[in-house]
Amino acid sequence: MAQRLLRNTLATLAVGTALALLQLATAQPAAAAAKCIKGDRKAPYTVGWANIYSVPTWMKQTSATIDDVAGQLKAKGLVDNYVVTDAEGNANTQITQIQSMIDADVDAIVVIAGSSTALNRVIEQACEKGIAVANVDSLVTTDQLTVKINTDSNEWGKQAAEFLAKEMGGKGNIIIMNGPAGISVSEDRRAGATPVLAANPDIKVLTETNTPYNAAPAQEAMTSLLFQHPQIDGILSLGGALTAGAILAMDKQGRPMVPMTGENYRLFLEMWKEKGLTAWATMQPNWLGGFGVYAAVQALEGRAVPAFVEVPLPVIDNSNLDEYLARAKDFPADGYIYSPYSLELFDKLLGG
């Protein structure tokens, strides 16, 4: 009798424990699928686009992809309001504008950072408030945000330098053309080239430039340098419009074309074909911005968005140059011929 009573008591305790655990599990909220997401925001969402500057054509095209994807998500009932700011190249202004978005309690912020470190605190504040933050292209150093989306800028610079070193036979004088100083994309591309140049000590870096990613200032900078350096054997350009500016400057002075690197800038690709250049290029897809909007909204919807999404780098060379030029008419004369994108592509890149 005592043993049966003990067994019945243990069975009752076991059932009671199981019920208690089940109630505890159902009572506790599900863990957030991604950083910054608290689960208390519901569609349709308000999305903020914190633009660092809108003047360069690359940024205009990027903004257009953000507009497009936000429009597609609005048609699906996932986005309601869409707020856009322009910091005009000033990181402090960008901080203020992001703070205004936080104060307005937007649901998501997409940002291309004007500084890799200055924006950290305000982005962390947005995350603490449960705002999904997608940082694309030029990245911040903090990891207190929802997702970073980018190509491998370090690999960008490495592959460019390797091409140039090979074409130059490992020796000669070069000029390095960088984007603006302090921008992570520009700094990372340059860092990727450093070990390649160190491994080729007979390649002499005559000088370096830092200009906006526009052909006009790049041409002006190169024009001055051509007078100072009569012997240039290669151009390590780490931006497409920069290369176009270099070609225009060299052409105007009647200088011979040399091996060079660049990006999917339409004018550069067209001059590459026209002049039969020895060249190499890759692409920073303009749709990284649109992808950022999609990733942030997916995170708000409970998707397990990864903390970092690397977008593969394509290579443009003589084998596929014509494929890009065949689509040139669909892009501005001073724009970038970027690859097609879709929400389905974004799903594949997000994985899971």
C-alpha positions in Angstrom: 0.0 0.0 0.0 2.8 2.4 0.9 4.7 1.7 -2.3 1.5 2.2 -4.4 0.9 5.5 -2.6 4.5 6.6 -3.2 4.2 5.7 -6.9 0.9 7.7 -7.3 2.4 10.7 -5.5 5.5 10.7 -7.8 3.3 10.4 -10.9 1.2 13.3 -9.7 4.3 15.4 -9.1 5.7 14.4 -12.5 2.5 15.5 -14.3 2.3 18.7 -12.2 5.9 19.5 -13.0 5.4 18.9 -16.8 2.3 21.2 -16.7 4.2 23.8 -14.8 7.0 23.7 -17.4 4.6 23.9 -20.2 2.8 26.9 -18.7 6.2 28.6 -18.1 7.3 28.0 -21.7 4.1 29.4 -23.1 4.0 32.3 -20.7 7.6 33.5 -21.7 7.9 35.5 -24.9 9.8 34.0 -27.8 13.4 35.1 -28.1 14.0 37.9 -30.6 14.9 36.6 -34.0 17.4 39.4 -34.7 19.2 42.1 -32.7 17.2 45.1 -31.7 13.9 43.4 -32.4 11.6 43.3 -29.4 8.4 42.0 -31.1 6.2 44.9 -30.1 6.2 46.5 -33.5 3.5 45.6 -36.1 3.2 46.2 -39.8 2.8 48.5 -41.6 6.2 49.9 -40.6 7.7 53.4 -40.9 11.1 53.1 -42.5 13.8 55.8 -42.3 16.6 56.2 -44.9 19.5 58.1 -43.3 21.4 59.2 -46.5 24.9 60.5 -45.9 24.8 62.5 -49.2 22.8 62.5 -52.4 25.0 64.3 -54.9 27.1 61.4 -56.3 25.3 59.4 -59.0 26.0 56.2 -57.2 24.1 57.5 -54.2 21.2 58.6 -56.4 20.9 55.2 -57.9 21.1 53.6 -54.5 18.4 55.9 -53.2 16.3 54.8 -56.2 16.6 51.1 -55.3 15.5 52.0 -51.7 12.5 53.9 -53.0 11.7 50.9 -55.2 11.9 48.3 -52.5 10.0 50.4 -50.0 7.3 50.8 -52.7 7.1 47.1 -53.2 6.8 46.4 -49.5 4.2 49.1 -49.2 2.1 47.3 -51.9 2.4 44.2 -49.7 1.1 46.1 -46.6 4.5 45.9 -44.8 5.6 49.5 -45.1 3.5 52.6 -44.5 5.5 55.8 -44.0 9.0 56.3 -45.6 11.2 59.0 -44.3 14.4 60.3 -46.1 17.1 62.6 -44.8 20.3 63.9 -46.5 23.3 64.8 -44.3 25.1 66.4 -47.3 28.3 64.6 -46.4 28.5 65.7 -42.8 28.6 62.9 -40.2 27.5 65.1 -37.4 24.4 66.1 -39.4 23.7 62.5 -40.0 23.9 61.8 -36.3 21.3 64.5 -35.7 19.0 63.2 -38.4 19.2 59.6 -37.1 18.4 61.0 -33.6 15.3 62.7 -35.0 14.2 59.4 -36.5 14.7 57.7 -33.1 12.6 60.5 -31.4 9.9 60.0 -34.0 10.0 56.2 -33.2 10.4 54.9 -36.7 10.4 51.1 -36.9 13.5 50.7 -39.1 16.5 52.8 -40.2 18.7 52.1 -43.2 22.0 53.9 -43.1 25.2 54.3 -45.1 27.6 55.7 -42.5 29.4 58.9 -43.0 31.9 57.8 -40.3 32.8 54.3 -39.2 32.9 55.3 -35.5 31.1 58.6 -35.0 27.6 57.1 -35.6 28.1 54.2 -33.1 26.4 55.7 -30.2 23.2 56.9 -32.0 22.9 53.6 -33.8 23.2 51.8 -30.5 20.4 54.1 -29.1 18.2 53.1 -32.0 18.8 49.4 -31.3 18.0 49.8 -27.6 14.7 51.4 -28.5 13.8 48.3 -30.6 14.4 50.0 -34.0 15.7 47.6 -36.7 18.9 49.1 -38.1 20.3 48.0 -41.4 23.8 49.4 -42.2 24.9 48.9 -45.8 27.9 49.8 -47.9 29.9 52.1 -45.6 29.8 50.3 -42.2 30.1 51.4 -38.6 32.2 49.5 -36.1 29.5 48.8 -33.5 27.7 45.5 -33.6 24.7 46.8 -31.7 22.4 46.9 -34.8 20.3 44.4 -36.7 22.3 43.7 -39.8 25.3 44.8 -41.8 25.2 44.2 -45.6 28.2 44.7 -47.8 30.6 43.2 -50.3 34.1 42.4 -49.0 35.8 45.8 -49.6 39.1 44.4 -48.4 38.9 41.6 -51.0 38.0 44.4 -53.6 41.3 46.1 -53.0 43.3 42.9 -52.9 41.9 41.6 -56.3 42.4 45.0 -57.9 46.1 45.2 -56.7 46.8 41.7 -57.8 45.5 42.4 -61.3 47.6 45.5 -61.6 50.7 43.8 -60.2 50.3 41.0 -62.7 49.8 43.3 -65.7 52.7 45.4 -64.8 55.0 42.5 -64.3 55.5 43.4 -60.7 57.4 46.7 -61.3 56.8 50.3 -62.2 55.2 53.5 -60.9 51.6 53.7 -59.9 49.1 56.3 -58.6 46.5 55.1 -56.2 43.1 56.7 -56.4 40.9 56.4 -53.2 37.5 57.6 -52.3 36.9 60.1 -49.4 39.2 59.6 -46.4 37.5 58.2 -43.3 34.8 56.3 -45.2 35.0 52.6 -44.3 34.5 51.4 -47.9 37.4 53.5 -49.1 39.6 52.7 -46.2 38.9 48.9 -46.5 39.6 48.8 -50.2 42.9 50.5 -49.6 43.8 48.2 -46.8 43.1 45.2 -49.0 45.7 46.4 -51.5 48.4 47.0 -48.9 49.8 43.4 -48.5 49.8 42.9 -52.3 51.9 46.1 -52.8 54.2 45.0 -50.0 54.7 41.7 -51.8 55.7 43.6 -54.9 58.4 46.0 -53.7 59.4 47.0 -57.2 56.0 48.7 -57.6 56.5 52.3 -56.5 53.5 54.3 -55.2 54.1 57.8 -56.5 51.2 59.4 -54.6 47.6 58.8 -53.6 44.4 60.8 -54.0 41.3 61.1 -51.9 38.3 62.5 -53.8 34.5 62.0 -53.8 33.3 59.2 -56.0 32.7 61.5 -59.0 34.6 61.8 -62.3 35.0 65.6 -62.2 37.1 65.9 -58.9 39.0 62.8 -59.9 39.9 64.3 -63.2 41.0 67.5 -61.6 43.2 65.6 -59.1 44.8 63.5 -61.8 45.4 66.4 -64.1 47.6 68.0 -61.5 49.4 64.8 -60.8 50.2 64.1 -64.5 52.3 67.3 -64.6 54.2 66.2 -61.6 54.9 62.6 -62.7 56.0 62.1 -66.3 56.3 58.3 -65.9 53.2 56.5 -64.7 52.9 52.7 -65.4 49.6 51.8 -63.8 46.6 53.3 -61.9 45.2 51.5 -58.9 41.8 53.1 -58.9 39.5 51.9 -56.1 36.3 53.4 -57.6 34.7 53.5 -61.0 34.1 57.2 -61.4 37.7 57.8 -60.2 39.0 55.7 -63.1 36.9 57.6 -65.6 38.3 60.9 -64.3 41.9 59.5 -64.7 41.2 58.4 -68.3 39.7 61.8 -69.2 42.8 63.6 -67.7 45.3 61.4 -69.4 43.4 61.6 -72.7 43.4 65.4 -72.6 47.1 65.5 -72.1 47.8 62.9 -74.7 49.3 60.4 -72.2 49.4 56.7 -73.1 46.8 54.5 -71.4 48.2 52.1 -68.8 46.8 49.1 -67.0 44.1 50.3 -64.5 41.4 49.1 -62.2 37.9 50.4 -61.6 34.3 49.7 -61.1 31.1 49.3 -63.0 30.8 53.0 -63.8 29.2 53.3 -67.2 31.6 55.9 -68.7 34.6 53.9 -67.5 33.2 50.7 -69.1 32.4 52.5 -72.4 35.9 54.1 -72.6 37.4 50.7 -71.7 35.8 49.2 -74.7 36.4 52.2 -77.0 40.1 52.5 -76.2 40.8 48.7 -75.8 42.2 49.2 -72.3 43.9 46.7 -70.1 41.5 46.9 -67.2 39.7 45.1 -64.4 36.6 46.1 -62.5 34.1 44.9 -59.9 30.8 46.2 -58.6 29.4 47.5 -55.4 25.7 46.9 -56.2 23.5 49.9 -55.8 20.7 47.6 -54.6 22.5 47.1 -51.3 20.3 49.9 -50.1 17.1 48.3 -51.2 18.3 45.0 -49.7 18.8 46.9 -46.4 15.1 47.9 -46.4 14.0 44.4 -47.1 16.3 42.9 -44.4 15.1 45.3 -41.8 11.4 44.7 -42.5 12.0 40.9 -42.5 13.7 41.2 -39.1 10.6 43.2 -37.8 8.5 40.4 -39.1 10.4 37.9 -36.9 12.8 36.5 -39.4 16.2 35.3 -38.1 18.2 37.8 -40.1 21.9 37.2 -39.8 24.1 39.9 -38.2 26.2 40.2 -41.4 25.3 39.4 -45.0 28.2 39.3 -47.5 27.2 40.0 -51.1 29.5 38.3 -53.6 31.9 40.4 -55.6 31.6 40.0 -59.4 34.5 40.4 -61.7 34.3 42.5 -64.9 37.0 41.8 -67.5 37.2 41.5 -71.3 35.3 38.2 -71.1 32.0 39.8 -69.9 32.5 43.5 -70.6 30.1 43.4 -73.5 27.4 41.9 -71.3 27.4 45.0 -69.1 27.6 47.4 -72.0 24.6 45.7 -73.6 22.5 47.0 -70.7 24.1 50.5 -70.6 21.0 52.2 -72.1 19.0 51.3 -69.0 21.3 53.5 -66.8 22.3 57.2 -66.6 25.2 58.3 -68.7 27.1 59.1 -65.5 25.7 56.1 -63.6 26.7 52.6 -62.7 25.6 49.5 -64.6 24.6 47.3 -61.7 23.2 43.8 -61.8 19.4 43.0 -61.6 17.8 42.5 -58.2 14.5 41.2 -56.8 12.9 40.3 -53.4 13.5 36.7 -54.3 17.3 37.4 -54.7 17.2 39.1 -51.3 15.6 36.0 -49.8 18.4 33.9 -51.1 21.1 36.1 -49.8 19.4 36.2 -46.4 19.3 32.4 -46.3 17.3 30.3 -44.0 
